[in-house]
Amino acid sequence: MCWSSLDFMMSDSDDTTQTVSIEELRAWASLLLDHLDSVAEGNSVDVPYDYYWVVDESQRSVPHVDPTTFTLGQLSFDIDSLRTMREDGSTVSYGLVWLGEILRSIGASVVF
């Protein structure tokens, strides 16, 4: 996709849902984690910062309007929450958001 065609793609239509299979998600995650494993030094990676901006969910998917509501997220909280979830076996769907933020920070800092 070319960013210059973004205006053409933006509309007020709600027909923007994308469907992705869990199998695809699993394959992408495996591919990218295998890549990270091959380029990382050792068996861990550094998370380069702790705090990050979070755009309000209601404004996140409206690219033609500048967001006005921001909060702070914290990667150490995300990491602790996922570790607790794993230890307790108390899986919550929001864990995907925590994991996404961690992966975003690593992906932006580990460029190979």
N, C-alpha and C positions, 0 to 999 in steps of 0.2 A: 504494500500500500504506500502510495506517495502522500506525504503530508499536505501537498498542495491540493489534493483532492478531498481533504477533510471537510471543507465547507459543503461540498456536494453530498457527502455522506451524512452530515448532521441534519437531523430533522426533528420535529416534535413527535414523530411516530414512536409508538411503544413497541414496534415490531423489530426490536434489536436483539432479541434473545439468541444466544449461541448455545448449541448443545455439544458437549464434549463427553465422551465415554470415560468411565472410571478407568478402563483399560488403557486409554490414551494417556490420561493423567499419570497413571502408574508408570507407563513406558517413558514418558517425558521426564518424570522425576528420577527414574532409574538411570536414564541416559545422562542427565545433567549431574547427578551425584557421582556416577562412575567417572565422569570427566573431572569433576572437582577432586575426587580421590586421586586421579592420575597426575594432577598438577599441584596439589597441596604438598607442603613440606610437613611430613608427619601425618598423624591420623586425626588432626583437628585443624580448624581455621579460626582466625581471629575475627570477632565481630567488631568492626572498626569504630563504632560510636554507640552511644546508649540512647539518647533522645532523638526523636524524629517527629515531624509534623504529620498530623492526621487530618485530612479534609473530611468534613461532615459527610456522612453517607448519602444524604439527600442531594448534595452538590457534586459528588464525585463523578457521576455519569452524565453531567451536563457541561460538555466541553466548551460550548459557545458562551457561557456565563462565568465570569471570574468568581471563584469561591470566596465566601466571606466568613465562614465559620471554621475555625481550626482548633484542634486540641493537641496536646502532646502525648505521644506514645513513648514507651520505654522498653528497649530491647531486653534489658536485664529482667524486667517483669515478664515479658513474653517467654524468655528462656526458663525462668523459674516456674511459670505456669505450666509449660509443657513438661518440664521434669516432674512436677507434682502430679500432673495428669497421668503420666506414664507410671509413676510409682503407685498411685492410688487405683489405677485402672478405671478412672472416672472420665472417660473420653467425652468431650464436648465439641460440637461443630465449630465453635469459635476458635478452637485450636488451629484451624486452617488459617485464620487471620494472623494469629501469632506466628505460625510457621512461615507464612507469606512474608511478613515483615523481616524476619530473620534472613530468609533466602534473598530478599531484595537487597538487604545491606551487604550480604556476602557477594552476591552477583555483581553489585556495583563496584566493589572493591577488589575482587579477584578477577582481573581481566587478563585472559591468556588467549 
